[in-house]
Amino acid sequence: MPKSPAFAERIDKLTRSIENAQTGGSFPTKVRTLPAAVAKRLAAKGCAFNWVREAATPGRQVYQLHTVDNPRIIQGLISLEAKPDTYLCTW
């Protein structure tokens, strides 16, 4: 099995909305599934991660995060996969 690349980003805080790290300002946030056409545009722009392949992987769902006021600018992407005997806890 190939070794996974190291995750280069740092998650400094989990919030319920997109937050400006410099000012602390919070923006109403939406989470939507990532359409295939948008994933292809990301690939064409040279995105380092292959979101087209990720979205096509059986059992996985890719979501995009954006502000309510500007849905055309993706602020974040996440891929989720349900696995047996795996639980997600929220508080």
C-alpha positions in Angstrom: 0.0 0.0 0.0 1.4 3.4 -0.9 2.3 5.8 1.9 -0.1 8.7 2.4 1.4 12.1 1.9 1.9 14.2 5.0 -0.9 16.6 5.8 0.6 20.1 5.4 -2.2 22.2 6.8 -2.8 22.9 10.5 -6.3 23.0 11.9 -6.1 25.6 14.7 -9.7 25.6 15.7 -13.1 23.9 15.0 -16.0 26.4 14.6 -19.6 26.2 13.4 -18.9 28.8 10.7 -16.1 30.3 8.6 -14.0 32.6 10.8 -11.5 35.2 9.8 -8.3 34.1 11.8 -6.9 37.6 11.9 -10.0 39.5 13.0 -12.1 36.8 14.6 -15.1 37.8 12.4 -17.6 35.1 11.7 -19.5 34.5 8.4 -22.7 32.5 8.0 -21.6 29.3 6.3 -23.2 26.7 4.0 -22.1 23.2 3.4 -23.0 21.6 0.0 -22.0 18.6 -2.0 -19.3 19.3 -4.5 -20.6 19.0 -8.0 -18.5 17.0 -10.5 -18.2 20.1 -12.8 -16.7 22.1 -9.9 -14.3 19.3 -9.0 -13.1 19.3 -12.6 -12.6 23.1 -12.6 -10.4 22.7 -9.4 -8.3 20.1 -11.3 -7.9 22.4 -14.3 -6.7 25.2 -12.0 -3.9 23.0 -10.7 -5.3 22.0 -7.3 -2.7 19.7 -5.7 -5.4 17.2 -4.5 -7.4 15.1 -7.0 -11.0 16.0 -5.9 -12.4 14.4 -9.1 -11.0 11.0 -8.1 -12.0 11.5 -4.5 -15.6 12.4 -5.4 -15.8 9.3 -7.8 -14.5 6.9 -5.1 -17.4 4.7 -4.0 -18.7 5.3 -0.5 -17.2 8.8 -0.3 -19.0 12.2 -0.4 -17.2 15.5 -1.0 -18.6 18.7 0.5 -17.7 22.3 -0.1 -17.8 25.1 2.4 -18.7 28.7 1.4 -20.1 31.8 2.9 -23.8 32.5 2.5 -23.0 35.9 0.8 -20.5 34.4 -1.7 -21.3 30.9 -2.7 -19.0 31.0 -5.8 -15.8 31.1 -3.6 -15.1 27.7 -2.0 -13.5 28.3 1.4 -12.9 24.6 2.2 -13.4 21.0 1.0 -13.9 17.8 3.0 -14.4 14.2 2.0 -16.3 11.9 4.3 -16.7 8.1 4.2 -19.0 6.1 6.4 -17.3 2.9 7.7 -18.8 0.1 9.8 -18.1 0.4 13.5 -16.9 4.0 13.1 -18.7 6.7 15.0 -18.6 10.5 14.8 -19.1 12.3 18.0 -20.2 16.0 18.1 -20.8 18.3 20.9 
